[in-house]
C-alpha cells in the first residue's frame, strides 16, 4: 500500500492510499456542504483502471442516506499526485444496487457543445459509463455480463476500513 495525494475538484490536495489500481482518499467537505452533526470528511475511491470515482457522501440523509455517488472521471498522473477531472456523467446508486440513476448527461452534452471537453473526452466518458454499468450495475436477469456485476466494486473492500488519512 502506497501513500498518494489526490487533487479534488474543490482544489484541495487530499491524502490517500493506493492498493493496486484502487485509491482511497479523504476530502474535507466545504463548509457550505456540511450538515450539522455529521462528519466533515468524505472518503472517495478511484478505480484507476476504469476512470471511476465513488463516494458515499456523509451529507446524504433522508431517502438517499447510504447511497453512493459515482463520477465518471479522467485521472491525470502529475508530479504532485493524481489529478481528477470530472467527465460530467454521474450515478446515484442505492445500497444493494437494485437500481441506479444516471445523472448529468445534459451537462456532458453542454460541455461537448461548448468545447469545454473534446470529442475524444466525450467518447471516453460514454465508453466508461457503459463499461461501469456492464461491470457493476447490470443484473443477471439483464443478460450475461463478464465479469459478473458487483457493487460496490470488490477492490475498495481492503481500503474501506482504514482509519482517516487526515491529521
N, C-alpha and C positions, 0 to 999 in steps of 0.2 A: 504494500500500500504506500502510495507516494502523496506528499503534500503538494497541493496546487492552489493557484489563485484564479478566480473567475471574475471577469468584468461583467456585472449585471447591468441590465438596461437602465437601472436607476443611476448609473455612474459609479457605483460602489465596487471596489475590489473586494471580493469575498473569499474567506478562507475555505478550503475544501480538501478532500481526499480522493485519490484516484485508485481504483482497483480494476485492472484490465481496461475495458472500454467503457467503464461507468465512472462518473464523477458525482460525488455528493458535495454540495456546498451550502453554506448558511448565509442568508442575506437578511440584514436588518430591515424591517418593514418601516417605510417612511411614516412619519407621524400622522399625516393626513389619512393613512390607510389602516392605522392601528385601531383596535377595538378594545375598549376598557375591559380589564380583567383577563385579557387573552395574552398569550406570549407575543413578543415583539420581534421574533426571528422565525423565518420560514426556512425549511430545508428543501433545496431543489436538487434534482438529479439530472445529469446529462447522459444520454445514451450516445456516445461519440460516434459509433459506427452507424447510427440511424438518423442523426440530426434531430433528436427529440429531447425536450426538456419537460420534466414532470415535477409538479409541486402540489402538495396537499395544503392549501393555504389555511393558516391558523385563524385568519379573519373570517373565513366562511362559517356562517352559522345558519340556524333555521333549516330549511329544506335542502340546502347544499352543504351542510356541515359534513366533513369527512370525504367530500368529493375531491377528485384530482383535477387539476388544471394542467393541460398538456399543450405545449407550444411546439410547433414545427420551427426549427432553427437552423442557422448556419453557424458553425463553430470555427473560429479562426485561432490558429496556434500562433501566439505572439511571444516575444521575449519575456514579457511580464507574466504571462499565463494564458488562459483561454478567454477569448472574447466571444460573447454570444450575440448573434444578430437574429432578430425576430424575422421570420418569413411570413408573418401575418395569420396563418391558419392555426386555429386553436381548437381544443376539445374540452368539454366538461364530461368527466367520467365518474359515475357514482360507484360506491362500494359494490363489489360483486360484478361490475362491468356488464350488467344485463342489458344495458342500453348506453347510448352516448349521444352527445350533442356536438356537431361540428359548428364552429363559430368563425366569423370574420372572413368568409370567402369574398364578401364585398370589399373588405379592406385590401385583400390581395389583388383584386381586380383594379381597384383605385390606384394602388402602388404601381402596378404594371402600366396602367394608362398614363400616369403622371411621370413615369420614368424613375420613380424612387427605387425600384428594383429592376434588374434586367430581365429580359425574357428567359434567359438561362436560369436565373434565380427563381422565377415564377414556375418554370417547368420542374425545377428541383423541389420546390415546395409541394407541388401537386403529386410528384412521384413519392415523396416521403410521406405525404398524407395517406395515399393509398396503401403503401407498404406498412405503415403503422396500423391502419385498420385491419389489413390482412393478417398481420403478425400477432396483434394483441387484442383486437376487439371483435373479430368475426366469431360467431358461434359455430359449433359443429353442425347445427341444423342448417346453416347457410352454405354448406358445401365444404369440401376438403380444403384445408389450408396447411401449407408446410412452411415452417414448423407449426404445430398446433398453437392456437392462441393462448396467451397468458397475460393477465393483468392483475396487479401491476407486474411489469417485467421482472423476471426472476433475478436479473443482475443487480437490482437495487437491494435485495434482501440482506446482504452482508454489510451494507453501508447504513441501513436504516437505524440500527440500534446504537451507532456510535454517539458518544457524548458531543455536545455543542463544540463547534470549532472556534468560536469567538472567545476572546479572553474573558 
